[in-house]
Amino acid sequence: MSYSARRGFTNGSMRPTGQQRQAEMQQKIQEMQQAMTDAQEKVEAQEFTAAVGGGVVEARVNGKKEVLSVTIKPEAVDPEDVEMLQDLVVSAVNEALRQAGQAMDAGMNQITGGLDLGSLSL
């Protein structure tokens, strides 16, 4: 061990101690959590629209995956084929929700670099 007026008693190494590394890691985790929260809020504020059936049925959802509206043009309404209209509505809503999910995934992947943090409960 040696003594330096600047560093005090050291073992000659300038490497950070375990406690310093842990503090740095905790700081980085907090920064990543904040970035993830910011990205999530940004996506949740967005709206996603999907149209199907040549545009006769349109669904609009937000990033929270809540349906905001469903628009059905009159030409889509055929009393003889209600099932087709139901299928179009389901398809439009599912597509809009898929877009919202992809946007959320893209935002999280941008922050984590594609690293799966699910196992870390972050």
Steps between C-alpha positions, in 0.01 A plus 500: 500500500617849425396847605423792271391845611233487232372146539587414856597141566462285190613167373642680197187444293269770374219252438167582663403304807207258500288758677581763236418257217171411668409868537584562134290200395205618709527845340502346152197285585310803629584691181382206287177470700432871450571473128264201478228689687545800268482278190189323632325832568593623152347191334192510725431855382503394134202385297499215249248451221431196285253472214382174344260392229621768264457763770136427586588418861754702695616458861695753703684403821751668727831373628330379817321254271162660558254518211422866433263461209366266234373652176279298268404639160139437396602282205649249747161437659329206332214355708547173314869473603542626855780251564720667237455837670585347838813344353603832348459679834702236684769510231529880509518512880759221514716668236493834681588327829784315327638833378485640854678192635771524237557866581537415870740214424705723271523768766616253764747330262652837418580550868606147590673416174274197464605360838217305663461658843189303591702258708639791703151633585590849373 
